[in-house]
Amino acid sequence: MENKINGIHHITALASDPQKNYDFYTGVLGLRLVKKTVNFDAPDVYHLYYGDETGRPGTILTFFPFPGTRRGKRGTGEISAVAFSIPESSLNYWMDRFAELAIGFDGPHKRFDETYISILDPDGMNVELVVDEAVGSIAGWNNGRIPFEHSIRKIFGATFYTDDSSKTELLLLGTMGFNFTGTSDSRKRYTCGSDESLARIDLIENGKKQPASGGAGSVHHIAWRTAGDEEQLGWHKKITDAGFYPTKVMDRNYFRSIYFREPGGILFEIATDSPGFLIDESLDNLGTSLKLPAWYEEKRYTIENILLPLETVYSKKNLIN
């Protein structure tokens, strides 16, 4: 089996209004809706997957939008920011774009050796765009809204906000094969993966902060990459031997998953790279129809009538409303 986690597979968050979520992540940030499906554990709720043109692992941000749900409360035991990589020459483009759309942003700021800006999505989740000199060779998506040379390339990393980071650090270093790369102010940085799959995790410790409370704008879990089924079973054993309690393997159609909660309270998933998002839609048609797992097909009519209508045709008037 693999001895080290090979980067981030995807990150999943909670949202409220599915239309505003779609309009922001496709219309403002230019990501592609690569799959429109449902929460396999609660099929009355969408599961929306955004990523690059093909939905490669490491580019995917997903959402469970619960209409009318309250916002989450910031605190320890959560992922407090999700960061995307943009090319070196693209920072001014994105600042100009946000200014044109009257979307407030914070920055630019420096952290470690990187320049970044941050914005809030419609539910208040902190999204960072980080200048990443290593992504120049990664192809962008020429989606007609964002010029391909300025498009978001991948997930850069995430920030963990913890009460006590020591046990989380032991898990990352000792069990999952992360590397410690340094500190910047109150941040400790760990990395996993390499080359195009390289991902950064920043740990911020604050024992005086109240625990987070989940809701719209909160990250639900972070998923780590593993190649396939055999490697995933190896991770299941390794995580169990380390004293954690991973779930059984769950079939998510586009990957298989195991879940466990790390010592700081954040939900971890280990997901397979295969089979991917092209198993039930062509490349040109990714995200264009509601896809259901086989066991829900007989309930399609009921599910489609429960879900709120979602207009997936680009509409500039909906970008920031």
C-alpha positions in Angstrom: 0.0 0.0 0.0 1.0 3.6 -0.2 2.9 4.9 2.9 2.0 8.5 2.4 -1.2 10.3 1.5 -1.0 11.6 -2.0 -2.6 15.0 -1.6 -6.2 16.2 -1.2 -9.0 14.4 -3.1 -11.8 16.9 -2.4 -13.2 19.1 0.3 -16.9 19.2 1.1 -18.8 22.0 2.8 -22.3 23.0 3.7 -24.4 25.7 2.0 -27.9 27.1 2.1 -29.3 28.2 -1.3 -28.2 25.8 -4.1 -28.7 28.5 -6.8 -26.5 31.1 -5.1 -23.9 28.4 -4.5 -23.9 27.4 -8.1 -23.8 31.0 -9.4 -20.9 31.9 -7.2 -18.6 28.9 -7.8 -19.3 28.7 -11.5 -20.1 32.3 -12.4 -17.7 34.2 -10.1 -14.8 31.7 -9.6 -15.2 29.9 -13.0 -15.2 26.3 -11.6 -17.0 23.7 -13.6 -20.0 21.9 -12.2 -18.8 18.4 -12.9 -21.5 16.4 -11.1 -25.0 17.2 -9.9 -26.2 14.4 -7.7 -27.7 14.0 -4.2 -26.3 13.4 -0.7 -26.2 9.6 -0.7 -27.1 9.6 3.0 -29.9 12.2 2.6 -31.2 12.1 -1.0 -33.5 15.1 -0.4 -30.4 17.3 -0.6 -28.2 18.1 -3.6 -24.5 17.1 -3.7 -22.8 19.6 -6.1 -19.3 18.9 -7.2 -17.1 21.7 -8.7 -13.7 21.3 -10.2 -11.6 21.6 -13.3 -12.7 20.5 -16.8 -12.6 16.8 -16.0 -13.0 16.9 -12.2 -9.5 15.6 -11.4 -8.9 14.6 -7.8 -7.2 17.6 -6.1 -9.4 20.2 -7.9 -12.8 19.3 -6.3 -14.8 21.4 -3.9 -18.3 19.9 -3.1 -21.4 21.2 -1.3 -24.4 19.9 0.5 -26.9 22.8 0.2 -29.6 22.7 2.8 -32.1 25.5 1.9 -32.8 27.8 4.8 -30.2 26.3 7.2 -28.5 28.7 9.6 -24.9 29.7 9.2 -22.2 27.9 11.0 -20.4 29.4 14.0 -16.6 29.8 13.7 -14.4 28.2 16.3 -11.9 25.4 16.9 -12.2 21.9 15.5 -13.0 23.0 12.0 -11.4 23.9 8.7 -11.6 27.6 8.7 -10.4 28.4 5.1 -10.1 26.6 1.7 -7.4 27.8 -0.6 -7.1 27.5 -4.4 -4.0 27.9 -6.6 -3.8 30.6 -9.2 -0.9 31.3 -11.6 1.7 33.9 -10.8 0.4 36.4 -13.3 -3.2 36.2 -12.3 -3.5 38.1 -9.0 -4.3 41.4 -10.6 -6.8 39.8 -12.8 -8.7 38.4 -9.9 -8.6 41.6 -7.9 -9.9 43.5 -10.9 -12.6 40.9 -11.4 -13.9 41.1 -7.8 -13.8 44.9 -8.0 -15.8 44.9 -11.2 -18.4 42.5 -9.6 -18.5 44.6 -6.4 -17.4 41.6 -4.4 -15.3 42.6 -1.4 -11.9 40.9 -0.9 -9.2 41.0 1.7 -5.6 41.5 0.7 -3.2 41.0 -1.0 -1.3 39.5 2.0 1.9 37.5 2.4 2.1 34.2 4.2 5.2 32.0 4.1 6.5 32.9 0.6 3.1 33.3 -1.0 0.8 36.1 -1.9 -2.9 35.6 -1.5 -6.3 37.3 -1.3 -9.4 36.0 0.4 -13.2 36.4 -0.2 -16.3 35.1 1.5 -18.7 32.9 -0.5 -22.5 33.5 -0.2 -22.7 31.5 3.1 -19.6 33.2 4.6 -17.1 30.4 4.0 -13.5 31.8 3.7 -12.1 31.1 0.2 -8.4 32.1 -0.6 -6.8 32.5 -3.9 -3.0 31.8 -3.6 -0.4 32.7 -6.1 1.3 29.3 -6.7 4.4 29.4 -9.0 4.2 25.6 -9.4 0.9 25.5 -11.3 2.1 27.2 -14.5 2.4 23.9 -16.2 -1.1 22.7 -15.1 -3.7 23.4 -17.9 -6.5 25.8 -17.0 -10.1 25.4 -18.2 -11.2 27.6 -21.0 -14.7 28.0 -19.8 -15.7 31.2 -21.6 -16.0 33.2 -18.4 -12.5 33.2 -16.9 -9.6 33.3 -19.5 -7.9 29.9 -19.3 -4.5 31.6 -18.4 -6.1 33.0 -15.2 -8.3 30.1 -14.2 -8.1 28.3 -10.9 -5.9 25.3 -11.2 -6.3 23.1 -8.1 -6.9 23.1 -4.4 -3.8 24.7 -2.8 -4.7 23.6 0.7 -6.7 24.2 3.8 -6.4 25.8 7.3 -7.2 23.7 10.4 -8.3 25.7 13.4 -7.6 23.7 16.5 -7.8 23.7 20.3 -4.7 21.5 20.7 -2.9 20.6 17.6 -0.4 18.1 19.1 -2.4 14.9 18.5 -3.4 16.0 15.0 0.2 16.6 14.2 1.1 13.1 15.3 -1.5 11.7 13.1 -0.4 13.7 10.1 3.3 13.0 10.6 3.3 9.5 12.1 0.5 7.7 10.4 -0.4 9.6 7.2 3.1 10.5 6.0 2.9 14.3 5.9 6.0 16.5 6.0 6.5 19.5 8.4 7.7 22.4 6.4 7.8 25.4 8.7 6.0 28.1 10.7 4.7 31.5 9.8 3.4 33.6 12.8 0.9 31.3 14.5 0.7 28.8 11.6 2.4 25.4 11.3 2.5 24.0 7.8 2.4 20.4 6.7 2.4 19.1 3.2 1.3 15.9 1.4 1.5 14.7 -2.1 4.0 15.9 -4.7 4.2 17.8 -8.0 0.6 18.5 -9.2 -0.9 16.7 -6.2 1.1 18.8 -3.6 -1.3 20.2 -0.9 -0.6 22.3 2.2 -2.3 22.1 5.5 -1.8 25.0 8.0 -2.6 24.4 11.6 -3.5 27.3 13.9 -3.9 26.5 17.6 -6.1 28.6 19.9 -7.1 27.0 23.1 -9.2 30.0 24.2 -11.6 29.8 21.3 -15.0 28.2 21.6 -15.6 25.0 19.5 -17.1 25.5 16.0 -20.7 24.8 15.3 -21.6 23.5 11.9 -24.0 25.1 9.4 -24.0 26.9 6.1 -20.5 28.1 5.3 -18.8 25.4 7.4 -16.6 22.7 6.0 -18.1 19.2 6.5 -15.0 17.1 5.8 -11.7 16.9 3.9 -10.9 13.9 1.7 -7.4 12.6 1.1 -6.3 10.8 -2.1 -5.5 7.1 -2.4 -5.0 5.3 -5.7 -7.5 2.5 -5.5 -9.3 -0.2 -3.5 -6.3 -2.2 -2.4 -4.5 0.9 -1.1 -7.6 2.1 0.6 -8.0 -1.2 2.5 -4.4 -0.7 3.6 -5.2 2.7 4.9 -8.2 1.3 6.7 -5.9 -1.1 8.6 -3.3 1.5 9.3 -5.8 4.0 10.7 -7.4 1.3 12.8 -4.0 0.2 14.1 -3.3 3.8 15.1 -6.3 3.7 17.4 -9.0 5.3 15.3 -12.3 3.9 14.1 -12.8 4.3 10.4 -16.1 3.4 8.8 -16.5 0.5 6.4 -15.8 1.3 2.8 -18.7 3.2 1.3 -19.5 3.3 -2.4 -19.9 7.0 -3.6 -20.2 6.0 -7.3 -17.3 8.2 -8.4 -14.9 7.0 -5.7 -15.0 4.8 -2.6 -14.6 6.3 0.8 -13.8 5.6 4.4 -14.3 8.2 7.2 -12.9 8.8 10.6 -12.6 11.8 12.9 -9.1 13.1 13.7 -8.2 14.1 17.3 -9.0 17.8 16.8 -12.6 17.0 15.7 -12.3 17.4 11.9 -13.9 14.7 9.8 -11.3 13.0 7.5 -12.1 10.8 4.5 -9.8 8.7 2.4 -11.2 8.5 -1.1 -10.0 6.5 -4.2 -8.9 8.3 -7.3 -11.0 5.9 -9.4 -13.4 5.5 -11.1 -13.9 9.3 -11.5 -16.7 11.5 -12.9 -16.7 10.3 -16.5 -18.3 7.0 -15.7 -21.9 8.2 -16.3 -21.5 11.4 -18.4 -19.4 12.4 -21.3 -16.8 15.1 -20.9 -19.0 17.6 -22.8 -22.0 16.8 -20.6 -20.5 16.7 -17.1 -22.9 18.2 -14.6 -25.8 18.7 -16.9 -28.3 16.2 -15.5 -29.2 14.9 -12.1 -27.3 11.6 -11.6 -28.6 9.2 -8.9 -27.0 6.0 -7.6 -28.7 2.8 -8.7 -30.4 2.3 -5.4 -32.2 5.6 -5.7 -33.4 5.4 -9.3 -36.8 3.9 -8.4 -37.4 7.0 -6.3 -36.2 9.5 -9.0 -39.6 11.1 -9.5 -40.0 11.8 -5.7 -36.4 13.1 -5.4 -36.7 15.4 -8.3 -39.9 16.9 -7.0 -38.4 17.5 -3.5 -35.2 19.2 -4.7 -35.3 22.9 -5.5 -35.1 23.7 -9.2 -31.4 24.5 -10.1 -30.8 26.7 -13.1 -27.4 25.7 -14.4 -27.3 28.1 -17.4 -24.9 31.0 -16.7 -26.7 34.2 -15.6 -24.6 37.2 -14.7 -27.4 38.8 -12.9 -27.3 36.0 -10.3 -23.6 36.2 -9.6 -23.8 38.2 -6.3 -27.4 38.4 -5.4 
